[in-house]
Amino acid sequence: MKNVSKISHNTDELKKIILENPDLPIVIFAGKEASNYDFNTTLCSYMQVYVGEFLDIKVEEDIEDRIYEDREDLRDKLWECYFDKFDGTEREFDNYIDKKLDYYEQYWKQCIILYVDN
């Protein structure tokens, strides 16, 4: 029996999504295990593709400088950044966070997300 590698992906779903959404940009996310510091390139053994959205602007509150593709993650980050600094009621804090989220609303862009990892 031959030793068969699992690194060759069936890309039918990727092709289908691109054909169905030709005007959407493709955004590629690599998971934590996708990097191998011993080599210049790494062949990823896991792939997932779907139509989603990403926040096409840097979130000033985020020192990690990450890309958001989930609105709840953004809410959680804003909550984390401002909770200890906010002086007001819980309702006022919720309104403050909602206003921040309203500002970012215009920057959410639909896209094809390709997620790879090992």
Stockholm file with secondary structure:
# STOCKHOLM 1.0

chainA/1-118         MKNVSKISHNTDELKKIILENPDLPIVIFAGKEASNYDFNTTLCSYMQVYVGEFLDIKVEEDIEDRIYEDREDLRDKLWECYFDKFDGTEREFDNYIDKKLDYYEQYWKQCIILYVDN
#=GR chainA/1-118 SS CCCCCSCSCCCHHHHHHHHHCTTSCEEEEECGGGCCTTSSCCCCSEEEEEEEEEECSCCTTCTTCCCCCCHHHHHHHHHHHHTTTCCSCHHHHHHHHHHHHHHHHTTEEEEEEEEEEC
#=GC SS_cons         CCCCCSCSCCCHHHHHHHHHCTTSCEEEEECGGGCCTTSSCCCCSEEEEEEEEEECSCCTTCTTCCCCCCHHHHHHHHHHHHTTTCCSCHHHHHHHHHHHHHHHHTTEEEEEEEEEEC
//
